[in-house]
Amino acid sequence: MPSFPALVPVILLGVGAVAAMLAAPRLPGLSRWIAGTALVCASVALALRLGAPASLSELLADDRLARLAGLGICLAGLGSLAFLRPAGPSKEGPALLLLATLGGTVLAGAIHAASLFLGLELITLALVALFVLPLDRPALEAGYKFLILGAAAAATLLMGLALAHAATGSLALAALGGEGVLLALAAALLLAGLAFKFALVPFHMWTPDAFTGAPGAAAAFAGAASKIAVVVALIRLDAVGLPEVWALGLAAFGGASMLLGNIAALRQDSLARMLGYSSVAHAGYIAAALGAGAASAPAAAGFYILAYAPALLAALCVATLLGRETRIGDLRGLVWSRPLAGAALAVALVSLAGLPVSAGFFGKYAIFSALIEARAWLLLGLALLGSALGAYYYLRFVALIFRRVEAPAHAPLRWTDGLLLALATGVTLLLGVRPDLLLDLVRTALG
Amino acid sequence: MGYDMELTALILLPFFGGIAALFAGRWGRDAERWVAILALGLALLILISSFFSTGDGRWIALERYDWAPSLGVQVILAMDGLSGALLVVSLALGIVSVVVSWKITEYPGLLNAALLWTVAASNGVFLSFDLLVFAFFWELMLVPAFLLISVWGHGDREAAALKFLVFNAVAGLGLLAAVFYLGATGDRVTFDAFEVAERQIPHGVQVLLLLGFAGAFLVKLPVPPLHAWLPDAHTQAPTAGSILLAGLLLKTGAYGLFRFPPMLFPEGFATLAPFGLALGAFGSIYGALLACGQTDAKRLVAYTSVAHMSIVLMGICGGVYFSLMGAGVEMVAHAFSASALFLLIGALYDRTGTRDLRELGGLQQNAPRFAAAFAVFFSAALAMPGTANFLGEALVITGMFQVNWIFASITLISLVVSVVYATRLFKRVVFGKSRRTEALEDLTLREMGPIVLLAVATLLFGMLPQMLMGALEGAVEAALTPVTVP
């Protein structure tokens, strides 16, 4: 049984979600504060126990990996909360964000089919509601797509779990290893279900719409926090010893995502849509590294997603700041009119492009090294091609941020946005100089 | 040799100087420029003082400490005569570029920061012997240089900046992949170039890895057909940007080729060197011929850079003592002469608003100091005896005769063509008549400073070559890989 302290973060998030929900109709401001406090407290609780000894229950693991990922998810959730705008009549945003974070922490510790499914669905359902919060056409479209595709993915996942149960007689993830047609089918269906959440081609269709239609904060959560949780699930399932089709499928989806995500992002003029397609590509790098199966792949995947999260948060925060319709031309001279936002966006895009001094450079290092270690030359070639394309489409945006403009219009920044941007930029730059700080954490977490 | 940090300081001083310059605007007028000069001057003093320390045989100074041990990344900084000479170039051109952009009033903080960061990153390239750190600085260089072109450039500057960045970032990926490969395939994860050099890498793998390295270096150099970014970048960049591009960034490509292929992949380099020679021969003629056809003075100088750097490439690929020594000398000489030409053309452009050769002329009567300065650097561009450029090219040609007489004669032809474009430029700018230059203000004292400095360097190394050649000796010996071209 996990001890009580192990459950504190989950309890905090759950109770916080209920409290925030109750406060929402009358006191939306309070609701936001409750959510923020719950996230901070949960993060602190996780951070304090980062090195505590591991314990397992039937459903949830309380190990270093779960705690590190939980911390990452809570912080990413907090980051999303920072630029979650009150939208129209609905005031439940903070509560829903807490619910999604709760789902993420559950998924990060999931070692059983039930907790895996529970975590995934908690994220999906909370996100559907978050996506449609503005109640306008694009938001409804994004939410609708996510709901329909998510339901299909959930059914696929359940079918996969059922088949796995039929093949092995167990629902504990660790017992799913082995060979056989039934289990291979189960692995394929499991993978398809998770690939939806991870936005891998061909299950990525919801991503660009979510990034443009849904509130930026919701998209940021879907792109950063929930992907941290899914990476943990992928790492755990990877270690189980599923049939060959799992790794093969992961590599194939990864390769396709790198290629198509980058090609699609190439021609986008909308900042949010570009980020959406590029997030498909980034998921592809991680999946490819995991699928190739090098010993260093889990650490590379963990490092990559944790280094990617702050850059995505900062970029989407700026996209929200400038409005959902922000196109490349609207960024003209941003660094002069809003220095912090412009600099943060530039650093974030440079990091996503994988140039130094930024976390992305070492993320690229980790992924490429894992692919080289696995001798996956085709995937390496695709990753190189993807990075080359990425360098172009990210820097196109960066080029305009620095354009000289006559008399730039200064606009104030909300303190929450400013804090998020400053912190995310700081983390991105710090990891660009001292990547070992995070990599060591990830490596010890993986044991 | 104790545990001192002078080499680290050469990278960190400009870097933190850049951060200080970013915010120095509020301390007073021109504070950011003085901060920049202070940081660079201090670094230059440290560098020069380190020349007098007793070295460790091959290296004047060597520093080694852990950076990110769990990634296998160390900081290994080593300076020999080649790096030392290029560091002097880098810091001196850094100061020159700060001085020439004195009058730029748009965002001076970021401008000086970008100048300093370009210098810091290229210093890192010239010093690093941990391959990952080398690749890190290699890519880092692009970011501030990109800003320089994109923010303070002329004309269609964003497109030029983007082209520059994309060409080099994409080429850098090959370098990155090769470096990661070297790191991941050893007994333990390490990027220590000295350790990698002792490995027995199969010949085929060497060739592939070398292609990755060479791709990055050849684009930066640049050698046709990989040069497409250069004319635009040079033309649209502000004067300071052109100076750093021509004087520093191109040299990092040449430096990389000089240093790493013979050291890490000797057999692979021997296989590929003939192709390098052929590329260089083609580039030296192509660049020179295209330079003859230009009407934009800056574009003309940009193409001469292509020609001269192609000669450097031939010198490196020749692999014999003379050609390598010539390549080393030419790298330093071209850094001074090309940046001086960019400086002069920039100053002329600021006054007349044109760089079109057909509209310029008459400097001889209207601005004699201008004319004199042009005269010095034209002679350098056509490698007149007495200039360091002559020394470099003569040595390369001497070396080429040991390798293959066809390549030697091609280099000679390129020299002849260089006389054509240089005299054409000279005639158009200095002689003749132009209304545009009638009321021209001659070079001011602030502009004369850098010009005199660069002219003295060009002539000094031309007249007293022993100083430079003695310094380059060690690096040349290490890079000797005689190739035989059938």
Contacts between the chains, C-beta under 8 A, distances in Angstrom:
chain1	res1	chain2	res2	distance
A	336	B	107	7.4
A	350	B	143	6.6
A	353	B	169	7.4
A	355	B	139	5.3
A	355	B	140	7.5
A	355	B	142	6.8
A	355	B	143	6.2
A	355	B	169	6.7
A	356	B	136	4.9
A	356	B	137	7.7
A	356	B	139	5.1
A	356	B	140	4.4
A	356	B	143	7.7
A	357	B	136	7.9
A	357	B	140	6.2
A	361	B	136	6.8
A	361	B	139	6.9
A	362	B	71	7.3
A	364	B	176	7.2
A	365	B	71	7.3
A	365	B	132	7.2
A	365	B	176	7.7
A	365	B	180	6.3
A	368	B	176	6.8
A	368	B	177	6.2
A	368	B	180	4.6
A	369	B	180	4.9
A	369	B	183	6.6
A	369	B	184	4.8
A	372	B	177	7.6
A	372	B	180	5.6
A	372	B	181	5.2
A	372	B	184	4.6
A	372	B	185	7.2
A	373	B	184	5.0
A	380	B	177	6.8
A	384	B	173	5.2
A	384	B	174	7.7
A	384	B	177	5.9
A	387	B	173	5.5
A	388	B	169	7.6
A	388	B	170	4.3
A	388	B	173	5.8
A	391	B	165	7.3
A	391	B	166	5.9
A	391	B	169	4.1
A	391	B	170	6.1
A	391	B	173	7.8
A	392	B	162	7.7
A	392	B	166	4.9
A	392	B	170	7.8
A	395	B	146	7.4
A	395	B	162	6.1
A	395	B	165	5.3
A	395	B	166	6.7
A	395	B	169	7.4
A	396	B	162	6.3
A	398	B	146	7.9
A	399	B	146	7.6
A	399	B	150	5.3
A	399	B	158	4.6
A	399	B	161	5.9
A	399	B	162	5.1
A	399	B	165	7.9
A	400	B	158	6.8
A	402	B	147	6.0
A	402	B	150	5.4
A	402	B	151	4.9
A	403	B	150	7.5
A	403	B	151	7.5
A	403	B	158	6.5
A	404	B	106	6.0
A	404	B	107	7.8
A	404	B	151	6.1
A	404	B	152	7.9
A	434	B	68	6.6
A	435	B	68	5.7
A	435	B	71	6.3
A	436	B	67	7.9
A	436	B	68	3.6
A	436	B	69	6.7
A	436	B	70	4.7
A	436	B	71	5.8
A	436	B	73	7.9
A	439	B	68	7.5
A	439	B	70	5.5
A	439	B	71	6.3
A	440	B	70	5.1
A	443	B	70	6.6
